[in-house]
């Protein structure tokens, strides 16, 4: 069972796991709820997204 309130460490774990696998809906919702109240976790999520996009661009660039 997922706790309704999670720590930043747990939110980070869920976010990073979502890059590699499908995270259950309940965990995604709890993580998003946490991010709505935590500016540090929102910033971290934006940084992860930026790194993911930069890696994808680099892969495309290096294949050309």
N, C-alpha and C positions, 0 to 999 in steps of 0.2 A: 504494500500500500504506500502511496506517495503522500508525504507530508504536505499540508497546504502552504507552509512557509519553509523555504530552503535557504541555505547559506550561500554565500558567493562561491565558495569552493564547490558546492554541489551544482550550482548553476553553470559554472565553468566546465565541470565534468560532463554534464549533459550536452552543452553546446559543442564541445570537442568530439564527443561520441557521435553527435548527429552528422559530423563530417564523414564518418566511416560506415554508419549503419542507420537503419530506420529506428528512431527512438519512439517509444509508445506515446500516444497522444497525451495522456495524463502528465507525463514528464515534460513534454514540450510546453504544455499549458502552464505548468508550475514554473518552468524556467522563464517563460515570457512574462508571467505575472511578476516574478522577482525582478526582471529587467525593467519593468515599468516603474519600479520604486528605487532602483539602484543605478545611479549614473555610471559608476565604475564598470558594472557588468554590461551596460549598454555600450560603453566605449570599447570594452574588450570584444564584444560581438562584432562591432564595426571593424575593428582591427583584424579579426579572424576573416571576415568577409573580404577585406582588402587584400590580405595575403592569399586567399583562395583565388581571387580574380587575377592577381599578379602572377601566380603560378600557372594559371590556365593560359594567360597571354604569353608567358615565357615558353611554355610547351609548344604553342602554335608558332611562335617566332623561331624556335630552334628546329622545328620540323621543316621550315621553308628553306 
